[in-house]
Amino acid sequence: MNMKITVQPHTISALVWKEDTWYVAKGLEVEVASQGRTKKEAVQNLQEALELYFEDTPKDVLKSIMSLSDISVEHLPIAHA
């Protein structure tokens, strides 16, 4: 008897920026980050790190983590002395 288990994909938001010659990708919902020499490589490395991070996470915990919506990046001017 073969049983096929289907895993429902979840979505994590990521912020990606360049530091010197490396790109950094950080998950916004969890404290997981990775890096790469290109933006694409940083995102792929983050995806792999997230899959390992969530490998043994129960579904109900995943649902509570994946609850952010309408995410945006805002640039705020800061006055300083």
C-alpha positions as CSV (number, residue, x, y, z in Angstrom):
1,M,0.0,0.0,0.0
2,N,1.5,3.3,-1.1
3,M,0.4,6.5,0.6
4,K,1.3,9.8,-0.8
5,I,1.6,12.7,1.7
6,T,1.0,16.1,0.4
7,V,2.6,19.0,2.1
8,Q,0.8,22.4,1.7
9,P,3.3,25.1,0.9
10,H,3.4,28.2,3.1
11,T,4.7,31.6,2.3
12,I,7.3,33.6,4.3
13,S,8.0,37.2,3.5
14,A,11.7,38.1,3.1
15,L,13.6,41.3,3.2
16,V,16.7,41.3,1.0
17,W,19.5,43.9,1.0
18,K,23.1,44.2,0.0
19,E,26.0,44.5,2.5
20,D,29.3,45.1,0.8
21,T,29.6,42.3,-1.8
22,W,27.0,40.0,-0.2
23,Y,23.2,39.9,-0.3
24,V,21.4,39.1,2.9
25,A,17.9,37.6,3.0
26,K,15.9,37.6,6.2
27,G,12.6,36.1,7.0
28,L,10.2,38.6,8.5
29,E,8.0,36.2,10.4
30,V,10.9,34.3,12.0
31,E,14.4,35.0,13.0
32,V,16.1,33.1,10.1
33,A,18.5,34.7,7.6
34,S,21.0,33.6,5.0
35,Q,23.3,35.2,2.5
36,G,24.6,34.8,-1.1
37,R,26.8,36.5,-3.6
38,T,23.7,37.3,-5.7
39,K,20.1,38.2,-4.6
40,K,18.9,35.0,-6.2
41,E,21.4,32.9,-4.3
42,A,20.6,34.6,-1.0
43,V,16.9,33.9,-1.5
44,Q,17.5,30.3,-2.4
45,N,19.8,29.9,0.6
46,L,17.1,31.4,2.8
47,Q,14.4,29.1,1.4
48,E,16.6,26.1,2.2
49,A,17.3,27.4,5.7
50,L,13.6,28.0,6.3
51,E,12.7,24.4,5.1
52,L,15.2,23.0,7.6
53,Y,14.0,25.4,10.4
54,F,10.4,24.3,9.9
55,E,11.1,20.6,9.2
56,D,9.6,19.3,12.5
57,T,7.2,22.2,13.2
58,P,3.5,21.1,13.8
59,K,0.9,22.5,11.4
60,D,-0.9,24.5,14.0
61,V,2.3,26.4,14.9
62,L,3.0,27.1,11.2
63,K,-0.5,28.6,10.8
64,S,0.1,31.1,13.6
65,I,3.5,32.1,12.2
66,M,2.2,32.6,8.7
67,S,-0.4,35.2,9.8
68,L,1.2,38.4,8.6
69,S,-0.5,40.2,5.7
70,D,-0.3,43.5,3.8
71,I,3.5,43.8,4.4
72,S,5.3,46.8,3.1
73,V,8.6,48.5,3.4
74,E,8.4,52.1,4.5
75,H,11.3,54.6,4.3
76,L,11.2,56.9,7.3
77,P,13.2,60.2,7.6
78,I,15.0,60.4,10.9
79,A,16.0,63.8,12.4
80,H,19.2,63.6,14.3
81,A,21.5,66.0,16.1
